[in-house]
Amino acid sequence: MSENPRILFVDDHEDTRFLISYLLGGWGYEVAAARSVEEGLALARGGGFDLYLLDSRFADGSGAELCEGIREFDKETPIVFYSGDHPTRLKKSLDCDAQGFVLKPGFDALPRELERALGTAA
C-alpha cells in the first residue's frame, strides 16, 4: 500500500461526493470520485486503488451490482459501503464480499472503518 492510500469513492449525490472527498483528503487519502455504477467500474478497472467506498443506490444500478462488478476483476481490494440505508436492508450489498459498512453521515465512524479495512488488507 502506498504512503497515501488511494480511495475510489462512488456516490450519486454531488454534495456528498464533494464533502467526503474533502474529508478523506484531509485525513491523508488520495481520492478519485465517481457518480454512477458505470463511472465507478470504469475508474476501478484502471486500478491502483487501495479501497473502494461505495453508496448503495444509483440511478444506473445498485451498490451490490457495483461491488459484484468490481469483484469480477479485483478480488482483494477492500470495499466499504457508505450508505443511508440501514444495514438490514443492505444484505445483498454486504454479501458481495465487502469488508465493512458505515451509516451516513458517520463522520466519526468513517475514518475508523477505513483504517480497519485497510489494516486487514495489508
Buried (B, 14 or more C-beta within 10 A) or exposed (E): EEEEBBBBBBBBEEEBBEBBBEBBEEBEBBBBBBBBBBBBBEBBEEEEBBBBBBBBBBEEBBBBBBBBBBBEEBEEBBBBBBBBBEEEEBEBBBEBEBBBBBBBEBEEBBBEBBEBBBEEBE
